[in-house]
Amino acid sequence: MNDELDGVVSSDLIYHVTTLSDWTQAQLKGTYDRSTKGKSFEQVGFIHASTALQLEGIKVILYGNTTEKLVVLVLSQTKLQGAGIEVIFEDGGEGEFYPHIFAPIPVRLIVDTIYL
């Protein structure tokens, strides 16, 4: 493992920011399949996530001008991987590694939700 990833991947929990409407749709379907704001898993090929330290920055960058209510999906890497869903930390640019989830997420695997 890369030294720069040591502190990042040691925490089991990762996070995904989404809109309340996208989260509501996922609950109805039973699967969350949004990659990022305005993009689906099918369009991007993975679901963007962040560590706890990256969460606020992602929220501001992607949803800073959004008036819709937001929800943070709390995910366990262990649970995702146990269900056969690959999570890989990849360089998002400038050497900062972000967790990418390589499948739509069954709602039952979401550990918690934080309504903002």
MOGI-V733184 format. One record per pair of residues at least 6 apart in sequence whose ideal C-beta (glycine too) atoms are under 8 Angstrom apart, sorted by the first residue. I is the first residue (numbers start at 0). J is the second residue. If there is no record, write none. Layout:
BEGIN
I:J + I:J
END
This chain:
BEGIN
0:8 + 3:94 + 3:96 + 4:88 + 4:96 + 7:50 + 7:88 + 7:96 + 8:76 + 8:88 + 10:50 + 10:51 + 11:75 + 11:76 + 11:77 + 12:51 + 12:73 + 12:74 + 12:75 + 12:76 + 12:110 + 13:48 + 13:49 + 13:50 + 13:74 + 13:75 + 13:76 + 13:86 + 13:98 + 13:100 + 14:48 + 14:49 + 14:50 + 14:51 + 14:54 + 14:71 + 14:72 + 14:73 + 14:74 + 15:31 + 15:46 + 15:47 + 15:48 + 15:49 + 15:71 + 15:72 + 15:74 + 15:100 + 16:49 + 16:54 + 16:57 + 16:58 + 16:61 + 16:62 + 16:69 + 16:70 + 16:71 + 16:72 + 17:31 + 17:33 + 17:69 + 17:70 + 17:71 + 17:72 + 18:36 + 18:62 + 18:65 + 18:67 + 18:68 + 18:69 + 18:70 + 19:67 + 19:68 + 19:69 + 19:70 + 19:114 + 20:67 + 21:31 + 21:33 + 22:31 + 22:70 + 22:72 + 22:112 + 25:31 + 25:32 + 25:33 + 25:106 + 26:106 + 28:106 + 29:105 + 29:106 + 29:107 + 30:103 + 30:104 + 30:105 + 30:106 + 31:46 + 31:72 + 31:103 + 31:104 + 31:105 + 31:106 + 31:109 + 32:39 + 32:40 + 32:41 + 32:46 + 32:103 + 32:104 + 33:39 + 33:40 + 33:46 + 34:40 + 34:42 + 34:43 + 34:44 + 34:45 + 34:46 + 34:47 + 35:43 + 35:46 + 35:47 + 35:61 + 36:61 + 36:62 + 36:65 + 40:46 + 40:102 + 40:103 + 44:101 + 45:99 + 45:100 + 45:101 + 46:99 + 46:100 + 46:101 + 46:102 + 46:103 + 46:104 + 47:57 + 47:97 + 47:99 + 48:74 + 48:86 + 48:97 + 48:98 + 48:99 + 48:100 + 49:56 + 49:57 + 49:97 + 49:98 + 50:97 + 50:98 + 53:95 + 53:97 + 54:71 + 58:69 + 58:71 + 58:115 + 62:69 + 68:114 + 68:115 + 69:114 + 69:115 + 70:112 + 70:113 + 70:114 + 70:115 + 71:112 + 71:113 + 71:115 + 72:104 + 72:109 + 72:112 + 73:109 + 73:110 + 73:111 + 73:112 + 73:113 + 74:100 + 74:104 + 74:108 + 74:109 + 74:110 + 75:108 + 75:110 + 76:86 + 76:98 + 78:108 + 78:110 + 79:86 + 79:100 + 79:104 + 79:108 + 80:86 + 82:105 + 82:108 + 83:102 + 84:100 + 84:101 + 84:102 + 84:104 + 84:108 + 85:100 + 85:101 + 85:102 + 86:98 + 86:99 + 86:100 + 86:101 + 87:98 + 87:99 + 87:101 + 88:96 + 88:97 + 88:98 + 88:99 + 89:96 + 89:97 + 89:99 + 90:96 + 91:97
END
